[in-house]
Structures are given as C-alpha cells and as structure tokens.
Amino acid sequence: MYKFRYHKPSSLKESISLFKEKEFPKYLSGGMTLIPSMKQLLSSPTDLIDIQNIEELKGIHKTENTIIVGALTTHNEVANSSIIKKNIRGLSYLASKIADNAVRNCGTIGGSICNADPAADYPAALLSLNAIVTTNIREISAKDFFVDMFETKLESYEIVKSVTFPIKPKSYYLKISSQASKYAIVGMFGSFDKDKASISITGAANKVFYLQDVNNQSPDKLKDYDFQKLDLSEININSDIHASAEYRSSIIKNMLPKLINNVLKDE
Ligand SMILES: Cc1cc2nc3c(=O)[nH]c(=O)nc-3n(C[C@H](O)[C@H](O)[C@H](O)COP(=O)(O)OP(=O)(O)OC[C@H]3O[C@@H](n4cnc5c(N)ncnc54)[C@H](O)[C@@H]3O)c2cc1C
C-alpha cells in the first residue's frame, strides 16, 4: 500500500469542498471495491474522503408509493429490511445474494451503483424498477445513470445521496453467478407494473440492459411466450473467462420462464 491522506467529514458540503481542493481524491463508502483496488494499485487516490459520517446518506424510508434507500445502506440492511421485504421483495432477495456476509455487512448500495461493475447485481433492479438516483445536485433516472462498463453519468465530485424505488411487491431476481465472488454471470430482475412486465439483465454485457421484446407484455402473454426465439442479436453479449456469449444467451432464454413464474407468485 502507498501513502495517502484520509478525511472523515460529517457533511455533504464539507465532503464536496474537500474533493474539489485535492489532487486525485476518491470518496470512500464501504471500501469493499475501492480498498482492494488500491491494494493492487489499480486506483491510487491521493486523498480518501470517507462519507460514512454523513447522516443524510443513511436510512430506509417509505412514502406512499416509493421506498427511498440511503446511499450508505449496506447490502445486509437492504436484505433484512422489513419495509423492503414487504414492498419490493425482489430487491431484498437480490441484496441477500450479493457476495458473502462480510462484504454484505460493509458494501453499500451507493458504492455498488457508483462503481458500475457490469457484473454487479443492483443495476438490474434499478433499471427494471425504473428507480431514480438522487445526488447532491440532481436526480438521474436509472436508464441514464449507467453509461458503460465502470462508467456512470456522475460528475467526479458528485455524491449519490439515495435511490428511490417505486413500490412493486411483484418482483424477483435470479442469477447464475461466479462460484468464488458471486458476481453475476447473468442476473435478471423482473417486475410487473399493473399488467406490464419490465425485465432487465446484468452481468451479460458491458452494462445492464432491458429485454425490449418482453417488456410491456402482460402476464398471460408471457406464460405462452417462446423465449427460445428471443432475438438477442442487437445486444453485445460478452464472452470472458466465466462464460461464452452463447452460454450467456442460453442462460437468459432458459431462466426467463422461471423468473416470470416467481414474479407472478410474489403477491
Ligand atoms: C469478494 C467480493 C465479492 C463481491 N461480490 C459481489 C456480488 O456478487 N455482486 C455485487 O453486486 N457486488 C459484489 N461485490 C462488490 C460489493 O457489492 C461492493 O460493496 C460494491 O461494489 C462497492 O460498495 P462499497 O460501499 O464497498 O464502495 P467503495 O468500495 O467504498 O466505493 C466504490 C466506488 O464508488 C464510489 N462511491 C462510493 N459511494 C459513493 C457515493 N455515495 N457517491 C459517489 N461515489 C461513491 C467510490 O469513490 C468508489 O469509486 C463484491 C466485492 C467483493 C470484495
């Protein structure tokens, strides 16, 4: 490890002004991605700005139609929250399947989406549920937030404050994952808004994507849908050490009926 400066401000304002005055600063949340990257010198910030003391980034709140999840909420807090279990069951289930217990105890939803790993789980939920990311300066819809592999719409100094999810009890998440890390080889999140399906896929391409052919279809239509005929040719499905593009495409087609059955079961 090399030398760097560590700061622990207690407000958004202080964090942002610190960020703007330092040479190559980075915000630190759960540290589950950033610290290993620093150890391997894949990232070498001069200053770490630990945002864990900022109260307004914490907590899970329910409004009439939404659940607002603070950026510092850990994966285990999402997985175990009775509010989330009751109102967006697929989201709590997804969080329970991230990594291992140690990572789930420290890693945060804010850190996960800001890192924008193409194999991360949360992006599938944000896209399917049409979530809104709130930062210190604006609101960004999930479909605009994830730009490419490890790239988001955020300015370098911008801090994610929370993610707002519409309430959708009919939701579910399935993934085939790497046995070692549990990162998604293919992860799929499904939800229904009244009679319209919304399905998004993570882990299979450079960034999370919608399954356009299936979206907006009713449950009745999807029960009879021939997923083997799904046309994925417009999507650049990745081949890597974990799986070939053909294998990933086959997982998508074969897992969809199970996903839809589970979404519909979830009352
Ligand atoms: C062994 C292992 C297995 C894993 N398996 C999975 C898995 O199966 N599925 C999965 O989805 N993930 C997995 N992860 C990643 C894990 O979910 C991390 O928690 C997550 O990627 C980063 O969250 P963090 O809070 O630790 O962020 P940090 O590491 O602290 O930060 C990550 C990046 O986000 C920035 N950042 C953090 N918070 C904010 C904020 N509020 N606003 C602006 N920028 C911010 C930081 O500057 C940094 O660039 C795994 C990690 C490990 C180590």
The ligand as a Tripos MOL2 file, in Angstrom:
@<TRIPOS>MOLECULE
LIG
   53    58     1     0     0
SMALL
NO_CHARGES

@<TRIPOS>ATOM
      1 C1        -15.1850  -10.6750   -2.6730 C.3       1 LIG1
      2 C2        -16.2030   -9.7410   -3.2340 C.ar      1 LIG1
      3 C3        -17.3340  -10.2480   -3.8390 C.ar      1 LIG1
      4 C4        -18.3070   -9.3970   -4.3860 C.ar      1 LIG1
      5 N1        -19.4040   -9.9490   -4.9680 N.ar      1 LIG1
      6 C5        -20.3640   -9.1230   -5.4480 C.ar      1 LIG1
      7 C6        -21.5730   -9.6580   -5.9990 C.ar      1 LIG1
      8 O1        -21.8320  -10.8640   -6.0090 O.2       1 LIG1
      9 N2        -22.4830   -8.7860   -6.5080 N.ar      1 LIG1
     10 C7        -22.2800   -7.4220   -6.4700 C.ar      1 LIG1
     11 O2        -23.1460   -6.6700   -6.9410 O.2       1 LIG1
     12 N3        -21.1740   -6.8980   -5.9280 N.ar      1 LIG1
     13 C8        -20.2150   -7.7050   -5.4100 C.ar      1 LIG1
     14 N4        -19.1020   -7.1600   -4.8300 N.ar      1 LIG1
     15 C9        -18.9490   -5.6840   -4.7640 C.3       1 LIG1
     16 C10       -19.6250   -5.1730   -3.4930 C.3       1 LIG1
     17 O3        -21.0140   -5.2120   -3.6850 O.3       1 LIG1
     18 C11       -19.2010   -3.7430   -3.1190 C.3       1 LIG1
     19 O4        -19.8250   -3.4940   -1.9090 O.3       1 LIG1
     20 C12       -19.6040   -2.6120   -4.0290 C.3       1 LIG1
     21 O5        -19.1750   -2.8100   -5.3310 O.3       1 LIG1
     22 C13       -18.9640   -1.3040   -3.6050 C.3       1 LIG1
     23 O6        -19.5980   -0.7900   -2.4600 O.3       1 LIG1
     24 P1        -18.7690   -0.0810   -1.3340 P.3       1 LIG1
     25 O7        -19.7640    0.5790   -0.4580 O.co2     1 LIG1
     26 O8        -17.8260   -1.0310   -0.7030 O.co2     1 LIG1
     27 O9        -17.9960    1.0880   -2.1520 O.3       1 LIG1
     28 P2        -16.4930    1.5700   -2.1160 P.3       1 LIG1
     29 O10       -15.5610    0.4560   -2.4130 O.co2     1 LIG1
     30 O11       -16.2310    2.3790   -0.9000 O.co2     1 LIG1
     31 O12       -16.5420    2.5840   -3.3650 O.3       1 LIG1
     32 C14       -16.7180    2.1130   -4.6850 C.3       1 LIG1
     33 C15       -16.6750    3.3230   -5.6530 C.3       1 LIG1
     34 O13       -17.8490    4.1200   -5.5080 O.3       1 LIG1
     35 C16       -17.5280    5.4660   -5.1090 C.3       1 LIG1
     36 N5        -18.5880    5.8300   -4.1440 N.ar      1 LIG1
     37 C17       -18.9840    5.1080   -3.0700 C.ar      1 LIG1
     38 N6        -20.0790    5.6600   -2.5110 N.ar      1 LIG1
     39 C18       -20.3710    6.7640   -3.2420 C.ar      1 LIG1
     40 C19       -21.4150    7.7420   -3.1670 C.ar      1 LIG1
     41 N7        -22.3980    7.6810   -2.2560 N.pl3     1 LIG1
     42 N8        -21.4180    8.7480   -4.0830 N.ar      1 LIG1
     43 C20       -20.4430    8.8090   -5.0370 C.ar      1 LIG1
     44 N9        -19.4530    7.9000   -5.1670 N.ar      1 LIG1
     45 C21       -19.4160    6.8880   -4.2810 C.ar      1 LIG1
     46 C22       -16.1220    5.3890   -4.5410 C.3       1 LIG1
     47 O14       -15.4260    6.6170   -4.6860 O.3       1 LIG1
     48 C23       -15.5170    4.2830   -5.3780 C.3       1 LIG1
     49 O15       -15.0890    4.7950   -6.6150 O.3       1 LIG1
     50 C24       -18.1200   -7.9830   -4.2900 C.ar      1 LIG1
     51 C25       -16.9860   -7.4590   -3.6540 C.ar      1 LIG1
     52 C26       -16.0380   -8.3180   -3.1320 C.ar      1 LIG1
     53 C27       -14.8370   -7.7280   -2.4310 C.3       1 LIG1
@<TRIPOS>BOND
     1     1     2 1
     2     2     3 ar
     3     2    52 ar
     4     3     4 ar
     5     4     5 ar
     6     4    50 ar
     7     5     6 ar
     8     6     7 ar
     9     6    13 1
    10     7     8 2
    11     7     9 ar
    12     9    10 ar
    13    10    11 2
    14    10    12 ar
    15    12    13 ar
    16    13    14 ar
    17    14    15 1
    18    14    50 ar
    19    15    16 1
    20    16    17 1
    21    16    18 1
    22    18    19 1
    23    18    20 1
    24    20    21 1
    25    20    22 1
    26    22    23 1
    27    23    24 1
    28    24    25 2
    29    24    26 1
    30    24    27 1
    31    27    28 1
    32    28    29 2
    33    28    30 1
    34    28    31 1
    35    31    32 1
    36    32    33 1
    37    33    34 1
    38    33    48 1
    39    34    35 1
    40    35    36 1
    41    35    46 1
    42    36    37 ar
    43    36    45 ar
    44    37    38 ar
    45    38    39 ar
    46    39    40 ar
    47    39    45 ar
    48    40    41 1
    49    40    42 ar
    50    42    43 ar
    51    43    44 ar
    52    44    45 ar
    53    46    47 1
    54    46    48 1
    55    48    49 1
    56    50    51 ar
    57    51    52 ar
    58    52    53 1
@<TRIPOS>SUBSTRUCTURE
     1 LIG1         1 GROUP 0 **** ****
